[in-house]
Amino acid sequence: MSPLALVVVAAIGLCALLLELRLRRDLSSAVHAPLWLNVAGLVFAITAVCADLRHLSANLMMVAALGAVLCFAISGITVLRALRNSR
């Protein structure tokens, strides 16, 4: 139930979705994940890990972990919506 475990699960889910998107050959239109949202998620995830390793404020780690999970979730939702609309 660690916040960092949630970040890892969210990142793995997004990576799996992007890999499926890359390997699918039957897509007629190009579907892209929002780059700025993925970069923001990575920054939040790195902040959460650094806050945990350096034993900084627990609130900082929680907020950063939540930000990363939200960014990855919104990015995944955007890709799934684009995939559904392309059919």
FENWOWO-V536403 format. One record per residue. N is the residue number from 1. RES is the residue in one small letter. PSI is psi in whole degrees, 0 to 359 (* if undefined). Layout:
# FENWOWO-V536403
N_RES_PSI ; N_RES_PSI
This chain:
# FENWOWO-V536403
1_m_20 ; 2_s_142 ; 3_p_327 ; 4_l_329 ; 5_a_322 ; 6_l_321 ; 7_v_317 ; 8_v_316 ; 9_v_318 ; 10_a_319 ; 11_a_320 ; 12_i_319 ; 13_g_317 ; 14_l_320 ; 15_c_319 ; 16_a_319 ; 17_l_318 ; 18_l_325 ; 19_l_318 ; 20_e_320 ; 21_l_321 ; 22_r_323 ; 23_l_346 ; 24_r_131 ; 25_r_349 ; 26_d_11 ; 27_l_129 ; 28_s_329 ; 29_s_155 ; 30_a_129 ; 31_v_126 ; 32_h_143 ; 33_a_145 ; 34_p_116 ; 35_l_317 ; 36_w_327 ; 37_l_322 ; 38_n_321 ; 39_v_318 ; 40_a_320 ; 41_g_319 ; 42_l_319 ; 43_v_316 ; 44_f_317 ; 45_a_317 ; 46_i_322 ; 47_t_318 ; 48_a_318 ; 49_v_316 ; 50_c_320 ; 51_a_325 ; 52_d_317 ; 53_l_325 ; 54_r_4 ; 55_h_45 ; 56_l_192 ; 57_s_136 ; 58_a_327 ; 59_n_321 ; 60_l_317 ; 61_m_317 ; 62_m_316 ; 63_v_318 ; 64_a_319 ; 65_a_318 ; 66_l_319 ; 67_g_318 ; 68_a_314 ; 69_v_318 ; 70_l_317 ; 71_c_314 ; 72_f_323 ; 73_a_315 ; 74_i_321 ; 75_s_317 ; 76_g_319 ; 77_i_320 ; 78_t_316 ; 79_v_315 ; 80_l_322 ; 81_r_319 ; 82_a_322 ; 83_l_319 ; 84_r_322 ; 85_n_337 ; 86_s_345 ; 87_r_*
